Amino acid sequence: MKIKIKYYLFCFFVSLYSFGQEGIPVYSDYLSDNYYLIHPSMAGASNCAKIRLTARKQWFGQQDAPELQTLSFNGRLGEKSGAGIIIFNDKNGYHSQKGVKLSFAHHIMFSRDEIDLNQLSFGVSAGLIQNQLDETEFVGFDPTVFGQIQKDSYFNVDIGASYNYLDFYAHATVQGALETRRDLYTEYESDNLRKYLLSAGYVFGNKDRILFEPSVLLMLVDKTKEKSVDLNMKVYKSIDFGQLWGGLSYRRSLEGAEYSNNTGIAKQKLQYITPILGVNYKNFMVAYTYSHLTGAVKFDNGGYHQITLGINLFCKREKYDCYCPAIN
């Protein structure tokens, strides 16, 4: 009985950690200069076009452990618009999903001149996602098991808005805005895939020395009402060849699950700590992220490793006069 309780608790935390396995899971990769990955309104918001490649692996040494790869590109279209594309591959045991998202954003500038940042943005992403369930290794007689690879595709959209004013920024996004009928898991999963994301941050310091960037991200899954909060702090240091930066992120769920231990029933909430280290060399960027899940019940003591590679293209000659790393 204790084993079953711990197993269900583990499943609960995995679902919270990835915050839903439909669409691109919300991890901490947005902190690697990649807000466009979760906020479509950031497509073309920067003064550079951005290419970002991420690879994430969980629980090294465990067979069929979750892994995620994303490739994104976004940039300006003229003076007032932006566009982008995201391609992703997400695998978790026998379940996997592949998809592509195309984004369009419109940017309204309230600035007095070209170097003052005061920008309101609206964006939408349209995505086609293919779910896959590999049943080829399933054994035993069950009329619901076909014993082969099953696939199903569906369409959905994300909508959002961003506001960047000098050193301050705020974003709001609804992911999976449509009610989506899917054939692969219709008996077990809801058609409501909506997730609400709210984030904000502020950058202060001395750009020739050290910059500090505290930020927060709130998440809500509409169907289950699961809630989570990220508390983040990043630090930037200018060096001769570019910029060295690092940070720390703390995620905590606002719900928990009960489990049985030697003294009775205990309760545990999802918590994980993520240190980040990155370096910018001219127009290139590389970052490493490690996430450690805390608590008495967890699947493995190993962490969650992620590498991000990036390059900035077609940058404007003059940067905005602000402490705004995501825009400049």
C-alpha positions as CSV (number, residue, x, y, z in Angstrom):
1,M,0.0,0.0,0.0
2,K,2.8,2.4,0.8
3,I,4.5,1.7,-2.5
4,K,1.2,2.6,-4.3
5,I,0.8,5.8,-2.4
6,K,4.4,6.8,-3.2
7,Y,3.9,5.9,-6.8
8,Y,0.8,8.1,-7.1
9,L,2.6,10.9,-5.3
10,F,5.5,10.6,-7.7
11,C,3.1,10.8,-10.7
12,F,1.5,13.9,-9.2
13,F,4.8,15.7,-8.8
14,V,5.9,14.8,-12.3
15,S,2.7,16.3,-13.8
16,L,3.2,19.4,-11.7
17,Y,6.9,19.6,-12.6
18,S,6.3,19.7,-16.3
19,F,3.1,21.6,-15.8
20,G,1.2,19.5,-18.3
21,Q,2.7,17.3,-21.0
22,E,0.5,18.9,-23.8
23,G,2.4,21.4,-25.8
24,I,5.8,22.6,-24.7
25,P,6.3,21.9,-21.0
26,V,7.0,24.9,-18.8
27,Y,10.4,24.4,-17.3
28,S,13.0,27.0,-16.5
29,D,14.4,27.3,-20.0
30,Y,12.7,30.7,-20.5
31,L,15.4,32.1,-18.1
32,S,18.1,31.4,-20.7
33,D,17.2,34.5,-22.7
34,N,14.2,32.7,-24.2
35,Y,11.0,34.3,-23.1
36,Y,9.6,33.8,-26.6
37,L,9.4,30.1,-25.9
38,I,6.5,30.6,-23.5
39,H,5.2,34.1,-24.5
40,P,4.2,34.5,-28.2
41,S,4.0,38.3,-27.8
42,M,7.9,38.3,-27.5
43,A,8.3,37.3,-31.2
44,G,10.4,40.1,-32.7
45,A,10.3,42.2,-29.5
46,S,14.1,42.4,-29.2
47,N,16.3,44.5,-31.3
48,C,17.9,41.3,-32.7
49,A,16.5,38.2,-34.3
50,K,17.2,35.2,-32.0
51,I,17.9,31.6,-32.6
52,R,17.8,29.3,-29.6
53,L,18.4,25.6,-29.4
54,T,17.7,23.7,-26.1
55,A,18.2,20.1,-25.1
56,R,16.9,18.9,-21.7
57,K,17.5,15.5,-20.1
58,Q,16.1,14.2,-16.8
59,W,17.3,11.3,-14.6
60,F,20.5,10.2,-16.3
61,G,20.8,6.4,-16.1
62,Q,17.0,5.8,-16.2
63,Q,15.6,4.2,-19.2
64,D,13.0,6.2,-21.2
65,A,13.5,9.2,-18.8
66,P,11.8,12.5,-19.9
67,E,13.7,14.6,-22.5
68,L,12.9,17.7,-24.5
69,Q,14.5,19.5,-27.4
70,T,13.4,22.8,-28.8
71,L,14.5,25.0,-31.7
72,S,13.2,28.5,-32.0
73,F,13.7,31.5,-34.2
74,N,12.0,34.9,-33.9
75,G,12.7,38.4,-35.3
76,R,11.2,41.6,-36.6
77,L,8.9,42.0,-39.6
78,G,9.2,45.7,-40.5
79,E,9.0,48.3,-37.8
80,K,5.8,47.2,-35.9
81,S,5.5,43.4,-36.3
82,G,7.4,40.2,-35.4
83,A,7.2,36.5,-36.3
84,G,8.7,33.3,-35.1
85,I,8.7,29.5,-35.3
86,I,9.2,26.9,-32.6
87,I,9.9,23.2,-33.3
88,F,9.9,20.8,-30.4
89,N,10.2,17.1,-29.5
90,D,9.1,15.9,-26.1
91,K,9.5,12.3,-24.9
92,N,8.3,10.8,-21.6
93,G,8.4,7.0,-21.4
94,Y,6.0,5.5,-23.9
95,H,4.4,8.8,-24.6
96,S,5.9,11.4,-26.9
97,Q,4.9,14.5,-28.7
98,K,6.3,16.5,-31.6
99,G,5.1,19.9,-32.8
100,V,5.6,23.2,-34.6
101,K,4.3,26.6,-33.6
102,L,4.1,29.6,-35.9
103,S,3.9,33.0,-34.2
104,F,2.9,36.6,-35.1
105,A,3.2,39.6,-32.9
106,H,2.3,43.3,-33.2
107,H,4.4,45.9,-31.3
108,I,3.1,49.3,-30.4
109,M,5.9,51.8,-29.5
110,F,5.1,54.7,-27.2
111,S,8.7,55.9,-27.0
112,R,9.8,59.5,-27.6
113,D,12.8,58.3,-29.8
114,E,14.4,55.2,-31.1
115,I,16.5,54.4,-27.9
116,D,13.8,54.8,-25.3
117,L,11.9,51.5,-24.6
118,N,8.2,51.8,-24.1
119,Q,6.6,48.9,-26.0
120,L,3.3,47.1,-25.8
121,S,3.1,43.8,-27.7
122,F,0.3,41.4,-28.6
123,G,1.1,37.9,-30.0
124,V,-0.5,34.7,-31.1
125,S,1.0,31.2,-31.9
126,A,-0.8,28.5,-33.9
127,G,0.5,25.1,-33.3
128,L,0.2,21.6,-34.8
129,I,1.1,18.9,-32.3
130,Q,1.3,15.1,-32.8
131,N,0.9,12.8,-29.8
132,Q,2.3,9.3,-30.0
133,L,1.8,6.2,-27.7
134,D,4.1,3.3,-28.2
135,E,2.3,0.1,-27.1
136,T,4.7,-2.3,-28.9
137,E,6.2,-3.5,-25.6
138,F,2.9,-3.9,-23.7
139,V,2.1,-7.5,-22.8
140,G,-1.1,-9.3,-21.7
141,F,-4.6,-9.2,-23.0
142,D,-6.4,-5.9,-22.8
143,P,-9.0,-4.9,-25.4
144,T,-7.9,-1.3,-25.1
145,V,-4.3,-2.1,-25.9
146,F,-3.6,-2.4,-29.7
147,G,0.1,-3.4,-29.3
148,Q,1.3,-0.9,-31.8
149,I,2.3,2.7,-32.1
150,Q,-0.7,5.0,-32.0
151,K,-0.6,8.6,-33.3
152,D,-3.0,11.5,-33.2
153,S,-2.6,15.2,-34.1
154,Y,-4.4,18.3,-33.0
155,F,-4.3,22.0,-33.4
156,N,-4.3,24.7,-30.8
157,V,-3.3,28.4,-30.2
158,D,-1.5,30.5,-27.6
159,I,-2.3,34.2,-27.1
160,G,-0.5,36.7,-25.0
161,A,0.6,40.3,-24.4
162,S,3.8,41.9,-23.2
163,Y,4.8,45.3,-21.9
164,N,8.4,46.4,-21.8
165,Y,9.1,49.8,-20.2
166,L,12.8,50.7,-19.7
167,D,14.0,48.3,-17.0
168,F,10.6,46.7,-16.3
169,Y,8.7,44.0,-18.1
170,A,5.5,42.0,-17.7
171,H,4.0,39.2,-19.7
172,A,0.6,37.4,-19.8
173,T,-0.1,34.3,-21.9
174,V,-2.9,31.8,-22.3
175,Q,-1.5,28.5,-23.7
176,G,-3.8,26.0,-25.3
177,A,-6.7,28.5,-25.6
178,L,-8.9,26.2,-27.6
179,E,-11.0,23.3,-26.4
180,T,-9.4,20.5,-28.4
181,R,-10.9,17.1,-29.2
182,R,-8.2,14.4,-29.3
183,D,-8.7,10.7,-30.2
184,L,-5.7,9.2,-28.5
185,Y,-6.6,9.9,-24.8
186,T,-10.2,11.0,-25.0
187,E,-11.4,8.7,-22.2
188,Y,-8.7,9.7,-19.8
189,E,-7.8,13.4,-20.4
190,S,-9.8,16.6,-20.6
191,D,-10.1,18.6,-23.8
192,N,-9.3,21.7,-21.8
193,L,-5.5,22.2,-22.1
194,R,-5.5,25.9,-21.0
195,K,-2.6,27.1,-18.9
196,Y,-2.3,30.7,-17.7
197,L,1.2,32.3,-17.3
198,L,1.9,35.6,-15.7
199,S,5.5,36.9,-15.4
200,A,7.2,40.2,-14.4
201,G,10.6,41.4,-13.7
202,Y,12.9,44.4,-13.1
203,V,16.6,45.0,-13.9
204,F,18.7,47.4,-11.9
205,G,22.4,48.1,-11.2
206,N,25.3,49.4,-13.3
207,K,25.6,48.1,-16.8
208,D,29.4,48.6,-16.7
209,R,29.6,46.5,-13.6
210,I,26.8,44.3,-12.3
211,L,23.1,44.1,-13.1
212,F,20.5,42.3,-11.0
213,E,17.2,40.9,-12.4
214,P,14.6,39.6,-9.9
215,S,11.5,38.1,-11.6
216,V,8.5,36.0,-10.9
217,L,6.4,33.6,-12.9
218,L,2.9,32.4,-11.9
219,M,1.2,29.4,-13.5
220,L,-2.3,28.0,-13.4
221,V,-3.7,24.9,-15.1
222,D,-7.3,25.7,-15.8
223,K,-8.9,22.2,-15.6
224,T,-7.2,21.0,-12.4
225,K,-6.6,24.4,-10.8
226,E,-3.0,23.4,-10.1
227,K,-0.9,26.5,-9.3
228,S,2.8,27.1,-9.1
229,V,5.2,30.1,-8.6
230,D,8.8,30.7,-9.8
231,L,10.9,33.1,-7.8
232,N,14.0,34.0,-9.9
233,M,17.2,36.1,-9.5
234,K,19.7,36.6,-12.2
235,V,23.0,38.5,-12.1
236,Y,24.9,39.9,-15.1
237,K,28.6,40.9,-15.2
238,S,30.2,42.7,-18.2
239,I,33.6,41.3,-19.2
240,D,36.1,42.1,-21.9
241,F,34.6,39.7,-24.5
242,G,31.0,39.9,-23.6
243,Q,28.9,39.2,-20.6
244,L,28.9,36.5,-17.9
245,W,25.6,35.8,-16.1
246,G,24.1,33.4,-13.7
247,G,21.0,33.0,-11.5
248,L,18.9,30.9,-9.2
249,S,15.3,29.9,-9.7
250,Y,13.0,28.4,-7.0
251,R,9.7,26.7,-8.1
252,R,7.0,25.8,-5.6
253,S,3.6,24.4,-6.2
254,L,0.7,25.7,-4.1
255,E,-0.9,22.3,-3.8
256,G,0.5,19.1,-2.4
257,A,-0.1,15.4,-2.1
258,E,-0.3,13.1,0.9
259,Y,1.9,10.0,1.3
260,S,2.5,7.3,4.0
261,N,5.8,7.2,5.9
262,N,7.0,5.4,9.1
263,T,5.2,7.8,11.4
264,G,1.9,8.1,9.5
265,I,0.6,10.4,6.8
266,A,2.7,13.3,5.6
267,K,2.2,15.9,2.9
268,Q,4.7,17.1,0.3
269,K,4.6,20.0,-2.2
270,L,6.6,20.2,-5.4
271,Q,9.8,22.2,-4.9
272,Y,12.9,22.4,-7.0
273,I,15.9,24.7,-7.2
274,T,17.6,25.6,-10.4
275,P,21.0,27.3,-10.7
276,I,21.8,28.8,-14.1
277,L,25.1,29.8,-15.7
278,G,25.6,31.5,-19.0
279,V,28.0,33.5,-21.1
280,N,27.5,35.8,-24.1
281,Y,30.4,36.1,-26.5
282,K,29.7,38.8,-29.2
283,N,26.4,37.6,-30.7
284,F,26.7,34.0,-29.4
285,M,25.2,32.6,-26.2
286,V,25.6,29.3,-24.3
287,A,23.9,28.5,-21.0
288,Y,23.7,25.5,-18.6
289,T,20.8,24.8,-16.3
290,Y,20.6,22.2,-13.5
291,S,17.4,21.5,-11.6
292,H,17.3,19.6,-8.3
293,L,14.0,18.3,-7.0
294,T,13.7,18.4,-3.2
295,G,11.5,16.5,-0.8
296,A,11.2,13.1,0.8
297,V,9.6,11.3,-2.2
298,K,11.2,11.5,-5.6
299,F,11.9,9.1,-8.4
300,D,15.6,9.6,-8.6
301,N,18.4,11.5,-6.8
302,G,19.7,12.7,-10.2
303,G,18.9,16.1,-11.5
304,Y,17.6,17.7,-14.6
305,H,20.3,19.0,-17.1
306,Q,19.8,21.4,-19.9
307,I,22.0,23.1,-22.4
308,T,21.0,26.2,-24.4
309,L,22.8,27.5,-27.5
310,G,21.9,30.8,-29.1
311,I,22.9,33.3,-31.7
312,N,21.6,36.9,-32.3
313,L,21.2,38.1,-35.9
314,F,20.4,41.3,-37.8
315,C,20.8,43.5,-34.7
316,K,19.9,47.2,-34.7
317,R,23.0,49.4,-34.6
318,E,21.8,51.3,-31.6
319,K,20.6,49.5,-28.5
320,Y,17.8,50.8,-26.2
321,D,18.9,53.0,-23.4
322,C,17.8,50.7,-20.6
323,Y,18.9,47.7,-18.4
324,C,16.9,45.2,-20.5
325,P,18.9,42.1,-21.5
326,A,15.9,40.3,-23.1
327,I,15.3,43.3,-25.4
328,N,18.9,44.5,-26.1
